[in-house]
Amino acid sequence: AGRLYDRLVARFGEERIFMDIDGIGLGTDFVEEIEKAVGSVKVQIVMIGRRWATIKDSAGNRRLDDPADYVRLEIESALKRRIRVIPALIAGAAMPTDAELPDSLKPLRRRQGIQISHAGFDGDVAQLIKKLETILGEEVDDSEPSTGLGGWWRTMSDTAKGLVTLSAVGLFIGLLFWFAMILPSGDPDVTIT
């Protein structure tokens, strides 16, 4: 969640991304803050891992069965308000079945999601960002300071980074040979005797 948050903040800015853990101030009413945040967003990303539907609270009860659970509250609020909800299936997780979801969360199954893997994280998140740009009606602007060269590099897959690095090294070696050929060798071209 933290890695995804960092990438989204780098592209869209901190003021436009809310993460429940970091976005709620000390001493504030958690439920009120969630309602306020979810009520003002255009898109909600629900990160679903392999154990998402079976995680239990300290009493041994499944968290999704608790109507006061903050994850459940956030998703229910977004679904009720017809906010676009994008399931992000992490590390090969599958979409929970109807039997695993309380009735209020069953509409989540009908939402088109995206797979985000550890190995393909950069490419998967780049794809998610492109989809978000479309949803939010924004165009990609490579000249923006928030993306820049660092943003471009971060969105590349490891294979692409390797190819770019290899190409850069090859170009550097080629330039060294070229300069060696055109620079004076130290021998004079004209001799006066």
Buried (B, 14 or more C-beta within 10 A) or exposed (E): BEEBBEBBBBBBEEEEBBBBEEEBEEEEEEEEBBBBBBEEBEEBBBBBBEEBBEEEEEEEEBBBEBEEBBBBBBBBBBBEBEBBBBBBBBEEBEBBEEEBBBEBBBBBBEBEBBBBEEEBBBBBBBBBBEBBBEEEEEEEEEEEEEBEEEBEEBBBBEEEEEEEEEEEEEEEEEEEEEEEEEEEEEEEEEEEE
